[in-house]
């Protein structure tokens, strides 16, 4: 079930470099301290120096800093009501803001990166037998929804996408996410593609999808890779790049339209086979030991349609399909 929609929030990455981000925080702290020093100086008559009785500008700086840092030695103290009110209502909030700015800076530039690296290392240790999805647009998100609907654990699905909005949507489903470029070796290594069970490539651009496929095949020679391409003439380059399965939605839609002309229920049945919502489904499995030597028509788990033997494919009515062999893969229609 999809998470309920919520109001979108406009976000933009900070255009400031790291040094500028730190600089403005330092300026903010100095500005707050400067305000406190200025007011204490103009109201220095409300302060009492228990050491020499005179409050100089150095004394004001000293008193302001020990007040903001909550040190409070007691050698200089506010004695008038106005000075005490200023310390209570102005200096105390300044103290809180200064502390928050320092804590925020420490978290953003030190603790957060260490924390994220530690969490990523923990996730990578557990990543094995997972499904990598490169691209979480319309097609990629529907593929993930279908996988989850078919019983796949969302925590076993890793989504890669360069867009923050798509990453947020995938994270809401419970998937592991990585906002990055899937064409890079480092990105696919980060998601442990060599230990993945399968990969779905749906980046929205044929050239990008082919490059992602080529990169993944280079890193994981035995990985099952399914790619979607929009142009028919890109199907061959996708297969040459190492795709196990190439899907062209335009061609598939054309097949459904052509089939519907022969009978109004053909397209409906094909959709039932493809979707988790239908009463029947296509399934693929290796031949069972007790089925070896038997014809495809004798299987009891479903209606046998095709046998894949080596690099060849056998029809259900072919003579070779009348004797199943070890290593055969059976494609069958099963009930939900």
N, C-alpha and C positions, 0 to 999 in steps of 0.2 A: 504494500500500500504506500502510495506516495505521501510524503510529508505535506501538511497543509501549507498552502501558499501564504507568504507573508509579504508585507510591503517592501519593495526593493529599496536599497540604500545606495546612493551614488558614492563611489569611492574612487580615489585616484592616488597612485603612488606618489610619494614625496619627491618634488623636483630638486630638493636640496641634497648636496653631497654630505657624507658623514661629518666632515669637519665643520660644515656650515650648521648642521643640526646641533652639534655639540656647542658651537660658538654662540648660537642664539640662546641656549640654556644658560651658558655662563653669563651672558649679558643680562638675561632675566634675573638671575640670582644677584648680580652686582647692582642692578637697578633697584630691586627690593631692599637690599642692604643699604643702598644710598638714600632711599626714602626714609628709612628708619634712622639713619645717622643724621640726616637733615633735620627731621622733626626733633630728635633728641638735642641737637645743638641749639635750635631756636628756643627750646624749652628747658635749657640746661639749669635754669633756676629751680626747676622741680627735682633736681638730682642732688644728692649729698655724697661727697667723697669723705669717707671716714678715715682716710689716710692723711691728707693734708688740707682738707676743707675746700680746695679749689677744684673746679671742674673745667679742665682744658679740653681742646678739640681732640687731643689724643685720648683723654679720658672718655670722651663721648664715643669715639670709635671702639675703644676697649669695652665699654659698657654695652654697646650695641651688639658686638660680636659675642660676648659671653651670654647675653640675653637670648640671642637667636639660637645659639648652640646649647642653651639650657644649662650652661655650666654654673653661673650664679655664685661667685665667691662671696658676695655680700659686702665687699669693700666700697662699692658704689651702689646706691639704692635710690629708687624714686620715693620722694617724700610727700609730694603734693598729690591731691586727688586727680588733677589733670594728667600728671605724669604717669600715675598708676593706671588710669583709664586707657591712656595711650598704649602702655605696655600690655594691658589685658586685651584690648580690642583690636590693636593694630599689629604690635610686635608678635603676638601669639599666632595670628593667621599667617604673617610673613614667615615665621618659623616653620609652620606646616607646609607652606608652598615651597620653601627652599628644600626641605627634606624630601618632599614628593618629587621635585625636579631632579635631585640627585639620585633618588631611588629609581625613577623612571629612566634616567640616562644609564645607570648601571644595568638595569634589566634589559633595555633595548640593545645595548652595544656589547654586553658581556654575558649576562645570565641567559637571555633568551636564545642566543645562538648556541650556547653550550647545552641548554635544555633541549632545543630542537635536534641537535646532533645526537644527543643521547637517546631521545625518543626514536629517531630514525634508525639508529643502530639496533634498538630493540625490535622494531618492526621488521627490519631486514633479516634478523636472525630467525624470525618465524615465517618468512615468506618462502613457501615451497608449494608446488602444485597449484599455484594461483593462476588467475586469468588477468592478463594485462589488456586494458582498453585504451588505445591511443586515439583521443578525440572524443569529446563528450557533447557534441552538438545534437541535432535532431536524431540522426541515425544511431550514434553511439549511446545516447541516453535510452533510446528504445531497446537497444540490444541489452543494456544493463538491466532495465526493467524486466525484460523477458527472462534473463538469466535468474534474477531473484525470484520471479514468479514460478520458475521451474525448480526451485528449491536450492539454488546456489547461495551459499553464505555470502552476504555483502562484504564481510571482512576478508573474503578470499578473492576479491576483485580490486585491482589496482588501476585507477584512472589517471591518465596523463593528459593534460590540456594546458595550453598557455594562457587561457582566459580565466580570471579570478571568479567570474560569475558561474562558469561551468564547473569549476572546482568546488565552489560552495554547494552547488546543486548535487554533485556527486557525493560530497561529504555528508549531506543530509540523509542520503540513502544508507549511510553506514560504510561506504567504500573507503579504502585507503587511497589517498590522493597525492598527486605531485604536480605542482604548477611549473611546467618546464616544456622544453622543446624535445619531442619524442624522436627527432631525427639524429640526435646526438648520442654517441656511444655512452657518455657519462650518465645521461638520463636513464637509458635502458639498463645500465649496470646498477644504478641506484634502486631500480625496482626489481632487481635480481631476475632479469629476463631469462637467464640461463637455467633457472630452476622453475620457470613458469610451466604450466600445463598447456596453455594456449594463449593466443594473442588475437585481438580484434583491432583492425586498423580502419578508422572512419574519421579521418581528419577534415573531410569536406573538400579537399583538393586532390586530384589524381596524382599530380607530381609529388606532393608532400607524402601522400600515402605510399607511393612506390618507394620513395627514399626511406621512409620509416621501415618498410618491409625489407629493403636491402640491408639496412643497418641491423635489424633484428636477426635476419638470417645469417649475417656475418658473425654475430655474437652467439647465436643459438642454432646450430645447424639442424637439429632435430625438432625444433619447435613447430607446433601446428599454428599457422598464421592464416587468418581469414581477412580478406581485404575487400572493401567496397570501392568500385570505380564508377564514374558517371559516363565516361566516353567508351564506346565499344572498342575503339582502336587502342585503348590503354589496357585491355585485358591481357594481351600477350606480354607487354612490358612488366605488368604486375606479376605474372607467373614466372617470367624470366628473373625477376628480382627475388623470387623464392616463396611466393605466396602459395599456400597449400590449397586454398579455396579463393576464387575471385567471383564476386557477386556484382552484377550490373542491375541496379533497380529498374532502369529504363527498359532493359531487355525483359526482365521478369514481369514487369507491368504489361509489356506487349504480349507476352505469353498468356497472361491472365485474360487480357482483352480478347485475344484470338480464341482462347478456349471458351469464353462465355458466348461466342457466336455459335459454337457447336452445341451448346447446351447451357441453360441458365444456372445449373447447379455445379458445373465443373469448377468454376472459380471459387464458389463458396466452399467446396470440399478441399480445394488446395489451401485456402486460408485456414480451414480447420486443422489441416496437417501442420501448418507452419506456426500456428499460435497456440499458446498454453490454454487459451479459453475454449478450444474446440474439444469435442468428445473423442477424437482420435489424434494420433501423433505419429510422426516418423521417428524411428529409433535405429541406432546403429550399434552393433555389438559383435564381438568375436564369436565364432562358432563354438558351441559347447562340446565337451568331450563325447557325450552320449549321442551327439548329432552327427559325428564324423561317419561318413559312409551312407548317410541318409539323404534323401532328396530334399530340396529346399521347401517343397510343398508340405513336408511332414512336420515342420517345426510347430510347436504348440504355444509359443509366446506371442505370436502375432501372425500377420499375413506377410510372407516373404516376397519381396519385390526384386531384389538384386543381390548378387554375390560379387564381392571384390576379391580377386585372387591375384596376388602379386601386383603387377601394373595393369592388369586387365579387369574388365567388368562383365559379368555374365547376367543375361536376362533370366527371369524366373522360368521361362520355358525352354532354355537352351539345354542341350544334352549334358554339358558339363555341370549344370546346376542340379542334376539328378544324383550327384554324389559329392556331398560336402567334404572338404578336406581340412586338416589342421591348418590354422593360420588364416582361414577365410574370414572375411568380414561380411556380416549380413545386414542389409537394410530392410526393415520391416515396418508395417503399419501396426501399431498397438493401440489399445483402448486406454483412456485416461484412468 
